[in-house]
Amino acid sequence: MTYYYQVEGLLRNNIGDVLQGMVAKDLLPEGAKVADREALADLAGRDSGLLVANGWYMHSFAKFPAPDNITPLYAAVHVANSALLSSEHVREHFKQHAPIGCRDTKTLRLLLGWGIPAYYSSCLTITSKPRGPINKNPDGEIILVDNVDHPVPDAVVAKLEKVLGKKMVRVSHDPPDTTGSIEAYAKVSEEHMNSLLARYCNASLILTTKIHCALPCLGMGANVKLIHPNPADPRLATVAEFIDIISYKDILDKGDAGLNDSPVNKEALAKRKAFLLQLVADSVKEGANAVQVSGKMRYRLIRMKANLLAKLYRMSVVLSYRTGFAKEKIQRVYGAGF
């Protein structure tokens, strides 16, 4: 069987999208091939196989979903634009390959609202393996990771450096080179991301606004804190399960910048990581989504719960719409033709 992992191949503006594919690649048999997440339909001419279809969905819907010769394992999925589900063809595709593992509760509710069986899986990037010894020395490098399009404000940087007593080294999650084929882009970006992960392992502290810096650092055991202007952002929930999100306001208002208020929930992290590792391993063995096809009791229970929740949640959304309760919100999420 051929195995595929996917990376974002359209805008190429966030190396975190490459990381999500890298962690899938690490869990697949040697020789796994890269696929363009924005052009999965183009796999119609490729060898049949299993695709680990985790990650952020998506900039363009024109070449989604994957064709029938590809069996997708949907786990750690985030739907950024609910319009992706506006097509009946797409909804039927997800139902065919359900239950869908979601990396956030917002995506979970969206899928369930359409009657698509789904469950919360967390994010596959927590399975990231250390790229070297984890630095326990407080005198090591302190790294600030953000993006040029969403930089940490100067006032927050100044306060952090005052509290920490040293300058931070700023690192961007912008890809180093966005040219070339999807294979060339993946190769260069994976090499760069591996060097960043090694650097994070060697740092005494990583401060970041990026989900896909915080999660792999947690998975590797590196000392990381997630800072953000809005800790209540639903996208951050997959990180908030493991550490508290530190707000810019707390950094500016508190004497210690709130940096000591975010211990890691190691038990929850270990549990989620173990599930995802086993899910991919079992899906490789089955050649399909193990939650859908495996007879193991754990997967059977997830499957039964996801199917039941899909029916109940769909009924509640339809009823709310028909009675006029939250009708505008339902139309905004599910479309005017709901």
Phi and psi in degrees as a GROMACS rama.xvg file:
@    title "Ramachandran Plot"
@    xaxis  label "Phi"
@    yaxis  label "Psi"
@TYPE xy
-91.0726  140.424  THR-2
-117.221  138.428  TYR-3
-125.456  146.914  TYR-4
-127.489  162.326  TYR-5
-125.179  149.17  GLN-6
-133.027  159.026  VAL-7
-71.466  124.41  GLU-8
-121.964  14.1508  GLY-9
-103.594  -72.1534  LEU-10
-81.5735  -32.4424  LEU-11
54.0936  48.5476  ARG-12
-110.843  6.64177  ASN-13
-151.245  113.973  ASN-14
-69.2979  -12.9935  ILE-15
-61.1187  -29.4853  GLY-16
-69.3337  -31.2292  ASP-17
-70.6948  -41.946  VAL-18
-56.8741  -40.0541  LEU-19
-62.2106  -34.3127  GLN-20
-74.8501  -37.0518  GLY-21
-59.1711  -42.5796  MET-22
-67.6824  -32.7575  VAL-23
-66.9732  -44.2164  ALA-24
-56.5916  -41.2244  LYS-25
-62.5018  -23.1424  ASP-26
-98.7621  -2.40509  LEU-27
-100.499  159.194  LEU-28
-57.5291  155.553  PRO-29
-58.887  141.598  GLU-30
96.1661  8.60976  GLY-31
-60.1436  144.037  ALA-32
-107.348  147.254  LYS-33
-84.8125  142.758  VAL-34
-124.034  149.384  ALA-35
-83.143  113.99  ASP-36
-58.3829  -29.1195  ARG-37
-85.8164  -0.715575  GLU-38
-144.075  47.0143  ALA-39
-65.3917  -27.4421  LEU-40
-61.2462  -24.8968  ALA-41
-69.9092  -9.32872  ASP-42
-73.0141  -2.43729  LEU-43
-58.7009  -30.0914  ALA-44
-94.2173  6.54468  GLY-45
-100.919  173.677  ARG-46
-62.8203  145.417  ASP-47
-63.8148  148.866  SER-48
177.495  -173.665  GLY-49
-102.908  128.988  LEU-50
-111.182  122.764  LEU-51
-79.4005  105.266  VAL-52
-103.283  54.9244  ALA-53
-88.6839  169.037  ASN-54
115.777  -166.311  GLY-55
-90.8443  124.731  TRP-56
-117.853  122.602  TYR-57
-167.621  168.475  MET-58
-76.3075  -45.5986  HIS-59
-127.286  140.237  SER-60
-99.1627  -0.964474  PHE-61
-62.2259  -33.7142  ALA-62
-118.748  41.3359  LYS-63
-128.403  140.643  PHE-64
-94.2723  -173.635  PRO-65
-67.029  152.912  ALA-66
-76.4459  176.927  PRO-67
-68.0402  -19.9341  ASP-68
-78.7925  -3.88207  ASN-69
-112.595  129.009  ILE-70
-102.428  110.57  THR-71
-88.4816  141.413  PRO-72
-103.04  101.002  LEU-73
-86.5744  108.181  TYR-74
-145.439  150.239  ALA-75
56.528  43.8256  ALA-76
-92.5518  135.656  VAL-77
-122.427  120.476  HIS-78
-95.2492  109.408  VAL-79
-78.325  -32.7358  ALA-80
-124.99  114.211  ASN-81
-62.2441  -16.9686  SER-82
-63.4854  -17.6861  ALA-83
-55.4051  -33.9711  LEU-84
-89.017  3.05875  LEU-85
-70.3634  -19.6378  SER-86
-88.7709  128.591  SER-87
-61.4215  -34.9037  GLU-88
-60.5036  -41.8804  HIS-89
-68.6733  -42.769  VAL-90
-62.2506  -41.9885  ARG-91
-66.0382  -34.4499  GLU-92
-61.9671  -47.1657  HIS-93
-63.5573  -40.6717  PHE-94
-62.7998  -37.9318  LYS-95
-62.4709  -32.142  GLN-96
-111.516  16.1645  HIS-97
-76.6728  163.038  ALA-98
-72.1225  146.318  PRO-99
-96.4159  126.377  ILE-100
-83.6417  124.191  GLY-101
-108.069  141.192  CYS-102
-89.1216  -5.15846  ARG-103
-150.292  156.337  ASP-104
-72.8966  -24.965  THR-105
-63.8958  -45.7458  LYS-106
-63.9091  -40.3534  THR-107
-57.9295  -47.8773  LEU-108
-66.194  -36.7866  ARG-109
-62.1185  -48.2089  LEU-110
-65.1211  -45.6127  LEU-111
-61.4305  -36.0188  LEU-112
-63.5118  -25.8747  GLY-113
-90.0934  3.13184  TRP-114
79.6255  21.2921  GLY-115
-96.8358  117.478  ILE-116
-56.8257  131.602  PRO-117
-154.369  163.316  ALA-118
-150.453  162.177  TYR-119
-85.5931  126.672  TYR-120
-116.379  -12.0174  SER-121
71.2369  -168.55  SER-122
-109.701  138.933  CYS-123
-65.6496  -19.2113  LEU-124
-68.8823  -12.9775  THR-125
-72.432  -9.54171  ILE-126
-86.1401  3.9429  THR-127
-55.0351  135.247  SER-128
-92.4904  143.621  LYS-129
-56.5851  140.029  PRO-130
-101.852  38.6884  ARG-131
139.345  175.763  GLY-132
-61.325  143.52  PRO-133
-82.2732  126.268  ILE-134
-74.6609  124.209  ASN-135
-107.805  7.42788  LYS-136
-86.998  118.594  ASN-137
-66.8722  -12.9807  PRO-138
-88.9416  4.47626  ASP-139
-75.4271  -175.56  GLY-140
-66.0326  138.08  GLU-141
-107.846  123.355  ILE-142
-113.621  136.119  ILE-143
-110.608  118.146  LEU-144
-112.067  118.613  VAL-145
-147.011  -164.389  ASP-146
-126.09  155.151  ASN-147
-64.6052  -25.6817  VAL-148
-82.3676  -19.9241  ASP-149
-136.103  66.2208  HIS-150
-73.3305  150.187  PRO-151
-67.6623  131.679  VAL-152
-57.6187  148.469  PRO-153
-57.9987  -37.9815  ASP-154
-64.0229  -37.2409  ALA-155
-68.9364  -42.2599  VAL-156
-60.0742  -46.2004  VAL-157
-61.1406  -41.5839  ALA-158
-67.1939  -42.0322  LYS-159
-61.0848  -45.1091  LEU-160
-66.8899  -32.8945  GLU-161
-65.9801  -45.1636  LYS-162
-66.5822  -42.712  VAL-163
-77.3242  -21.8607  LEU-164
76.7636  19.4742  GLY-165
-160.957  161.233  LYS-166
-72.995  144.157  LYS-167
-95.3726  152.85  MET-168
-100.1  121.142  VAL-169
-85.6709  132.419  ARG-170
-128.181  137.519  VAL-171
-103.69  148.195  SER-172
-98.4568  25.0643  HIS-173
-78.1553  138.514  ASP-174
-61.2852  146.349  PRO-175
-74.5788  -26.9328  PRO-176
-154.376  119.49  ASP-177
-105.461  13.9037  THR-178
-91.9257  169.229  THR-179
89.1252  -178.358  GLY-180
-68.1001  169.954  SER-181
-62.3687  -34.2976  ILE-182
-68.2611  -42.7955  GLU-183
-66.5919  -42.6505  ALA-184
-62.2776  -44.1941  TYR-185
-62.7423  -42.5653  ALA-186
-61.559  -50.7079  LYS-187
-64.2681  -43.7951  VAL-188
-69.7266  -36.6792  SER-189
-65.3247  -40.6917  GLU-190
-62.5428  -42.2673  GLU-191
-66.5538  -43.2481  HIS-192
-64.829  -37.8556  MET-193
-62.8102  -38.1995  ASN-194
-67.3417  -36.4508  SER-195
-66.3532  -42.9097  LEU-196
-63.1896  -38.5339  LEU-197
-63.2228  -38.8922  ALA-198
-66.4494  -39.0815  ARG-199
-64.3784  -39.2953  TYR-200
-61.2712  -33.1501  CYS-201
-88.4278  -6.89393  ASN-202
-82.7327  152.299  ALA-203
-80.2239  -25.9143  SER-204
-158.348  137.549  LEU-205
-119.202  124.236  ILE-206
-109.52  130.194  LEU-207
-149.322  152.629  THR-208
-99.4994  -4.66544  THR-209
-98.0137  124.842  LYS-210
-56.7393  -42.1496  ILE-211
-91.8696  21.7384  HIS-212
-107.533  -45.0915  CYS-213
-62.7893  -46.8808  ALA-214
-66.3656  -47.3419  LEU-215
-64.2756  -34.3682  PRO-216
-63.5097  -41.9023  CYS-217
-61.8612  -43.7899  LEU-218
-62.0429  -37.6578  GLY-219
-79.8157  -19.0314  MET-220
95  10.1163  GLY-221
-74.1524  157.191  ALA-222
-83.5449  101.749  ASN-223
-128.758  146.382  VAL-224
-130.091  134.412  LYS-225
-97.177  122.472  LEU-226
-112.743  148.773  ILE-227
-163.88  147.908  HIS-228
-68.6033  -25.2613  PRO-229
-136.307  86.5803  ASN-230
-60.6447  -17.8179  PRO-231
-83.8205  -1.14721  ALA-232
-54.4371  123.094  ASP-233
-56.3395  -27.3311  PRO-234
-64.9821  -21.9758  ARG-235
-87.0675  -4.6787  LEU-236
-59.9273  -32.5388  ALA-237
-68.2819  -24.1752  THR-238
-85.7071  -39.5661  VAL-239
-62.8266  -18.5069  ALA-240
-65.6054  -25.3004  GLU-241
-109.147  -34.5419  PHE-242
-142.554  155.077  ILE-243
-73.5744  143.797  ASP-244
-88.0533  131.052  ILE-245
-96.043  123.315  ILE-246
-81.3607  153.964  SER-247
-57.5732  -37.08  TYR-248
-61.237  -45.0638  LYS-249
-63.4309  -38.1601  ASP-250
-61.7198  -42.8097  ILE-251
-75.6695  -30.1859  LEU-252
-91.6565  -32.8068  ASP-253
-90.6478  144.545  LYS-254
-63.2504  -36.1864  GLY-255
-97.5031  10.1622  ASP-256
63.3802  11.3089  ALA-257
73.2446  12.1538  GLY-258
-74.7144  -14.9738  LEU-259
-98.2606  9.89192  ASN-260
-105.122  20.5535  ASP-261
-135.858  66.2867  SER-262
-69.3772  153.448  PRO-263
-84.2477  132.16  VAL-264
-82.7264  85.768  ASN-265
-67.1888  -31.9711  LYS-266
-65.6403  -46.6991  GLU-267
-64.4914  -40.3303  ALA-268
-62.4791  -46.3349  LEU-269
-63.5715  -38.0544  ALA-270
-66.69  -46.8147  LYS-271
-64.7468  -42.2276  ARG-272
-62.7388  -45.4924  LYS-273
-60.9074  -39.9344  ALA-274
-63.6363  -46.5087  PHE-275
-65.7545  -41.1553  LEU-276
-60.7489  -43.4979  LEU-277
-69.7372  -37.3221  GLN-278
-59.9538  -47.6322  LEU-279
-66.7754  -42.3816  VAL-280
-61.0362  -44.0172  ALA-281
-70.0783  -34.2211  ASP-282
-69.8301  -36.1993  SER-283
-62.5293  -43.2717  VAL-284
-63.7186  -40.5506  LYS-285
-81.9823  -22.095  GLU-286
73.3749  21.5621  GLY-287
-165.424  174.128  ALA-288
-60.1832  111.212  ASN-289
-62.2223  -32.3901  ALA-290
-63.939  -28.1903  VAL-291
-84.3355  -36.8322  GLN-292
-115.95  -18.4227  VAL-293
-73.5131  148.226  SER-294
-90.3555  -0.960382  GLY-295
-61.2248  139.542  LYS-296
-56.6785  -40.0472  MET-297
-58.1731  -45.8591  ARG-298
-73.1122  -34.8642  TYR-299
-61.6874  -40.4713  ARG-300
-67.3701  -42.1016  LEU-301
-61.5603  -43.1501  ILE-302
-61.6156  -46.5936  ARG-303
-63.7092  -43.6287  MET-304
-65.815  -42.5722  LYS-305
-63.564  -41.9864  ALA-306
-63.8614  -41.9405  ASN-307
-67.0182  -45.3103  LEU-308
-63.0475  -36.7371  LEU-309
-61.3878  -42.8014  ALA-310
-66.564  -46.5393  LYS-311
-67.6059  -44.0058  LEU-312
-67.6831  -40.0281  TYR-313
-61.1505  -43.0484  ARG-314
-61.3237  -41.2709  MET-315
-68.4081  -37.4258  SER-316
-66.8344  -45.6093  VAL-317
-61.8436  -43.8191  VAL-318
-63.9812  -42.9516  LEU-319
-62.4342  -38.6854  SER-320
-67.1539  -45.67  TYR-321
-69.3097  -30.3977  ARG-322
-88.6314  -2.9846  THR-323
85.4731  -0.803409  GLY-324
-76.9739  121.241  PHE-325
57.0252  32.6621  ALA-326
-61.5723  -42.1119  LYS-327
-63.2575  -41.4282  GLU-328
-64.6454  -42.659  LYS-329
-62.8021  -42.0616  ILE-330
-64.424  -37.2619  GLN-331
-65.5998  -38.5662  ARG-332
-84.0042  -42.6388  VAL-333
-103.556  -7.39339  TYR-334
104.583  153.738  GLY-335
-65.7947  -24.7469  ALA-336
-87.3039  10.5071  GLY-337
